[in-house]
Amino acid sequence: MQYISHYRSPIGNILLAADEIGLTGLWFEGQKYFALHLDKELEEREIPIFDQVKEWLTIYFSGKEPDFSVPLHFTGTDFQNEVWKILCTIPYGQTMTYGEIAKQIAAKKGLPRMSAQAVGGAVGHNEISIIVPCHRVVGANGSLTGYAGGIDKKIKLLQLEKVDMKPLFAPKKRKAAHN
């Protein structure tokens, strides 16, 4: 059984989901892949983990690094779960590239290389935004690409963590082709 709750953040409303094991989802309302893997049977109820998550988020949005973790329950594929575990190791206020994550996975699996695009797909499908910090992943050239919650939210989260934004940039919007 999954349970849901809501949290109002300074940058948008958030839907939380959890089961008996841990937090299974944290999405900004309206984001890409919003609540994609919620169980059909769920209940809106305040359970103890939501108190922890809301406390963590309140500390985070006050501009401080929370000094505790909340139980997580990854529900993706083995590859996605592996990528998401690496995301959890990116320190507060720092970034990592998709390629760096790909190199870590390749080394762990004894492979000569791993696709940064495959990593990007897993990062983009992260079910637990903010706490599993996919917003800290950037392109090798400093591009702030690929945040399901939107580039504007990614920028706000990085600024909140006081990340040096000088080498980073938002990709230009592509113009639609005209026939």
C-alpha positions in Angstrom: 0.0 0.0 0.0 1.3 3.4 -0.9 0.4 6.6 1.0 0.5 10.2 -0.3 0.8 13.6 1.3 1.4 17.1 0.1 4.1 19.7 0.9 4.1 23.4 -0.1 7.7 24.4 -1.0 8.8 28.0 -1.9 9.2 26.9 -5.5 6.1 24.8 -6.0 3.7 22.2 -4.5 5.1 18.8 -4.0 3.4 15.4 -3.9 5.0 12.8 -1.6 4.5 9.0 -1.8 5.7 6.3 0.6 5.1 2.7 1.6 6.1 0.7 4.6 9.7 0.6 3.5 10.4 4.3 2.8 9.8 7.3 0.5 8.9 6.1 -3.0 8.2 9.5 -4.7 8.7 13.2 -4.4 7.4 15.2 -7.4 6.8 18.8 -8.2 3.1 19.1 -9.3 3.0 19.1 -13.1 6.5 17.9 -13.7 7.5 15.4 -16.4 6.7 11.8 -15.3 4.6 13.2 -12.4 3.5 10.3 -10.1 4.2 7.8 -13.0 4.5 4.7 -10.8 2.0 5.4 -8.0 0.1 2.3 -7.0 -3.5 2.1 -8.1 -4.4 1.5 -4.5 -3.2 4.4 -2.3 -4.4 6.4 0.6 -3.9 10.0 1.5 -2.7 9.8 5.1 -0.1 11.3 7.3 2.3 8.5 8.2 5.5 9.0 10.3 7.9 9.1 7.4 6.0 12.1 6.0 6.9 14.0 9.2 10.6 13.2 8.6 10.4 14.2 4.9 8.6 17.4 5.6 11.2 18.3 8.3 14.0 17.5 5.9 12.4 19.7 3.2 11.8 22.6 5.6 15.5 22.5 6.6 16.6 22.2 3.0 14.4 25.1 1.7 15.8 27.3 4.6 19.1 27.1 2.8 20.8 24.5 5.1 21.9 21.0 4.4 19.8 18.6 6.5 21.9 16.5 8.8 19.8 13.4 8.7 18.5 11.1 6.0 15.1 9.6 5.4 14.4 6.0 4.4 14.1 5.6 0.7 12.5 2.8 -1.3 13.7 2.9 -5.0 11.2 1.2 -7.3 13.0 1.6 -10.6 14.9 -0.9 -12.8 18.2 -2.3 -11.4 20.1 0.2 -13.7 17.9 3.2 -12.5 18.3 2.2 -8.9 22.1 2.0 -9.4 22.2 5.5 -10.9 19.9 6.9 -8.2 22.2 5.5 -5.5 25.1 7.4 -7.1 23.0 10.6 -7.1 22.7 10.2 -3.3 26.5 10.5 -3.1 26.8 13.9 -4.8 27.6 16.3 -2.0 25.3 19.2 -1.1 26.4 22.3 -3.0 28.3 20.4 -5.7 27.6 19.0 -9.1 28.5 15.9 -11.1 28.3 15.2 -14.9 26.3 12.4 -16.6 29.7 11.2 -17.9 31.2 11.0 -14.4 28.3 8.9 -13.3 28.6 6.7 -16.4 32.3 6.1 -15.6 31.5 5.1 -12.0 29.0 2.5 -13.2 31.3 1.2 -16.0 34.2 0.8 -13.4 31.8 -1.0 -11.0 30.7 -3.4 -13.7 34.1 -3.9 -15.2 33.1 -2.3 -18.5 35.3 -0.2 -20.7 32.6 2.5 -20.9 29.0 3.3 -20.2 26.6 5.5 -22.1 26.1 9.0 -20.5 22.8 9.1 -22.4 21.6 5.9 -20.6 22.6 7.6 -17.3 20.7 10.7 -18.4 17.5 8.6 -19.0 17.8 7.1 -15.5 18.4 10.5 -13.9 15.4 12.0 -15.8 13.2 9.2 -14.4 14.3 9.8 -10.8 11.1 9.3 -8.7 12.4 11.1 -5.6 13.4 14.6 -6.6 15.5 16.9 -4.3 16.3 14.2 -1.7 17.8 12.1 -4.5 19.6 15.1 -6.0 19.2 14.7 -9.7 19.3 18.6 -9.9 23.0 18.3 -9.1 23.7 16.5 -12.4 24.9 18.7 -15.3 26.2 18.2 -18.8 30.0 17.9 -19.4 30.0 21.4 -20.9 28.1 22.9 -17.9 24.7 22.7 -19.5 21.8 22.6 -17.0 19.9 20.1 -19.0 17.4 17.4 -18.2 15.5 18.2 -15.0 12.0 16.8 -15.0 10.8 19.6 -12.7 12.0 22.2 -15.2 15.2 24.1 -15.7 13.9 27.1 -13.6 13.5 24.8 -10.6 16.9 23.2 -11.1 18.5 26.6 -11.1 16.7 27.6 -8.0 17.7 24.4 -6.2 21.4 24.9 -7.2 21.3 28.5 -6.1 19.7 27.5 -2.8 22.7 25.2 -2.3 25.1 28.1 -3.2 26.5 26.2 -6.2 29.0 28.3 -8.3 26.7 29.1 -11.2 29.4 30.9 -13.3 30.4 27.8 -15.4 26.8 26.6 -15.8 24.2 27.7 -18.3 20.6 26.9 -19.3 20.4 25.4 -22.8 18.8 27.7 -25.4 15.3 26.7 -26.5 15.2 25.1 -29.9 13.0 26.9 -32.4 10.4 24.7 -34.1 11.1 23.9 -37.7 8.7 25.6 -40.1 7.6 23.7 -43.2 
